[in-house]
């Protein structure tokens, strides 16, 4: 495994680590989210978001589009967050920038089971431009 421009590479795919803002690390640590267990792994077939205890697996064929966005307000992005406007989920570690991944079919991610499904997921990775490019 090697490092290329802020992302980890392996034979299984590319891993994009989250961008941890120092101010929010203590709060995120209480939630069990640390740099060692928060990343987005992109393979040819799947996008896997790991965020502490949360996991979201998305088939690549279900990715409808991506958009780099930000900056964000901390109360709208920090930690695992559900948007009441559209039921989208955010896994956030920084207010700087993130990638919104729009889905063709809503996916579960925030709570166990299939009752709550999300039409999109926003992740605040360290290299949002490269993640967006990889998913296009």
C-alpha positions in Angstrom: 0.0 0.0 0.0 1.3 3.5 -0.9 0.3 7.1 -0.7 -0.5 9.2 -3.7 -1.6 12.9 -3.3 -3.4 12.5 0.0 -5.0 9.1 -0.7 -4.0 5.6 0.1 -3.8 3.1 -2.7 -4.0 -0.7 -2.5 -4.7 -3.6 -4.9 -8.3 -3.4 -3.7 -8.9 0.2 -4.7 -8.2 3.7 -3.5 -8.8 4.8 0.0 -9.6 8.5 0.7 -9.1 9.5 4.3 -11.4 12.0 6.0 -10.2 15.6 6.7 -10.1 15.8 10.5 -10.4 19.4 11.8 -8.4 19.5 15.1 -11.2 21.5 16.9 -13.7 18.6 16.3 -11.4 15.6 17.1 -12.5 15.3 20.8 -16.2 15.3 19.9 -15.7 12.8 17.1 -13.6 10.6 19.3 -16.5 10.4 21.8 -18.6 9.1 18.8 -15.9 6.5 18.1 -14.7 8.3 14.9 -11.0 8.6 14.5 -8.6 8.9 11.5 -7.9 5.2 11.7 -11.5 4.1 11.1 -12.8 6.9 8.8 -12.3 6.7 5.1 -13.9 6.1 1.7 -12.7 3.1 -0.2 -13.5 3.1 -4.0 -13.1 -0.1 -6.0 -14.3 -0.9 -9.5 -17.6 -2.3 -8.1 -18.2 -0.5 -4.8 -17.9 2.6 -2.7 -17.6 1.9 1.0 -17.8 4.7 3.5 -16.4 3.8 6.9 -17.0 6.3 9.7 -16.4 4.8 13.1 -19.2 2.3 13.8 -21.1 3.4 10.6 -20.6 1.7 7.3 -22.3 2.4 4.0 -21.8 0.2 1.0 -22.8 1.6 -2.4 -22.6 -0.2 -5.7 -20.7 1.9 -8.2 -23.6 1.5 -10.6 -25.8 3.3 -8.1 -23.8 6.5 -8.2 -25.8 9.0 -10.2 -23.5 12.0 -9.7 -21.0 13.8 -7.5 -20.5 17.4 -6.5 -17.8 19.1 -4.4 -19.3 21.5 -2.0 -18.5 23.6 1.1 -17.6 25.3 3.3 -20.3 24.1 5.7 -21.7 25.2 9.0 -20.4 22.9 11.8 -23.8 22.1 13.1 -24.9 20.8 9.6 -21.9 18.6 9.0 -20.1 17.4 12.2 -20.4 13.7 12.9 -23.1 11.4 11.4 -25.8 13.8 10.3 -29.3 13.3 8.7 -30.6 16.1 6.6 -34.3 16.7 7.4 -34.7 18.4 4.0 -34.0 15.5 1.8 -33.0 12.5 4.1 -29.4 12.6 2.8 -26.7 11.6 5.2 -23.5 13.4 6.0 -20.4 11.9 7.6 -18.4 15.0 8.5 -15.1 15.7 10.2 -14.5 19.2 8.9 -16.3 22.3 7.7 -13.9 23.0 4.8 -15.2 20.9 1.8 -16.8 17.6 1.0 -18.2 15.5 -1.8 -21.9 14.9 -2.2 -22.6 11.5 -3.8 -26.1 11.4 -5.4 -27.6 7.9 -5.6 -30.0 6.4 -8.2 -31.6 4.3 -5.6 -31.6 5.3 -1.9 -29.4 3.3 0.4 -29.4 2.6 4.1 -26.5 4.0 6.1 -27.3 6.0 9.2 -29.3 3.4 11.1 -29.4 -0.4 10.9 -31.9 -2.0 8.6 -33.6 -0.7 5.6 -36.3 1.6 7.1 -34.2 4.8 6.6 -32.7 5.0 3.2 -30.7 8.0 1.9 -30.8 9.5 -1.6 -27.2 10.8 -1.2 -24.2 10.9 1.1 -21.8 13.7 1.8 -18.3 12.9 3.0 -15.6 15.4 4.1 -12.5 13.7 2.8 -9.1 15.3 2.7 -9.0 15.3 -1.1 -12.5 16.0 -2.4 -11.5 16.8 -5.9 -9.7 13.5 -6.4 -12.6 11.5 -4.9 -15.1 13.3 -7.2 -12.9 12.7 -10.2 -12.6 9.0 -9.3 -16.4 8.6 -9.0 -17.2 10.4 -12.3 
